[in-house]
Amino acid sequence: MCFWRQVRNVYLRCGHAINIPDELIVCDSSRCKFSPNHPASCLPPTCKQSCCQYRQYPQQYSPNINRFCPTCEQAGHR
């Protein structure tokens, strides 16, 4: 199923966090109405019974990066 990926980078040296824009991850399933492989001929009411009608919950990542954030690096922190 298709889903959104949400990433928040946490910079350990300064403690700042930056949210990366959400990214749509598209699946290859013909049974997902959001997939590019979903046939145009699959229409309600059959589609509602046989295909996923919603995206999965977003994947959420929060990697801890052992350095300063880009703003602090530009300010000269090392």
N, C-alpha and C positions, 0 to 999 in steps of 0.2 A: 504494500500500500504506500501511497505517497505520503510524505510528512514534511514538516518544517524542522530545520536544525537551528538551534539557538546557541550561540557561543558567547561567553563572557570571559575575556582574558584577565586574569588577576596577576598583577606585577608585584612580586614579593619585596623587591628592594625599596619601593616607595609606597606600597599599599594601595595604589590606584587600581581601578578595574575599568575595562573598556568593553562595551557591548559591540559585537560585530553584527552587521546587518543580517537578519534572518535569511536563510537559504532554503529554497524549496528543493527537496530531494524527490525526484520523479521515479516511480517504479516502472517496470516493464510489463506489468500484469494487464491482461486483456479484461480482467474482472474488476478493475478499479476505474471508476468513471472519470478520474482525474488524469489517468495515464494516457500518453500519446498512442498507446496500443489498443485503447478501448475502441471497439468498432462503432462507427457512426450509425450503423444499423441497429444497435442495441438501444432500444427505447423503452420508456415506461409502458406498461407496468412490469414487463419482464425484467428490465434492467434493475428496478428497485428490489426485486426478489433474488436476483442472481449476482449482482455486482455490489462492491463496497460503495456506499453513498457518502462517506466521510473520510477525512484524512486521519491518520493515527495521531496520537499525542506527540507533541514536538520532542525531538531528542534535545537534551540540554547538556552542554559541556561547559566546564569551568576550569580550564587548565591553569595551573600555577606556574608562572614563568619567572625564573630567578634572574631578573634584571629590572631596570627602570622602565617605566612606560615611555612611549615615544615623546610625549610632552616634556617629561623630566629629562630625557636624554638631550632634547633640543635646548633645554635650559642649561645644559652643561654638567648635570649630575653624572658621575661615573662610579 
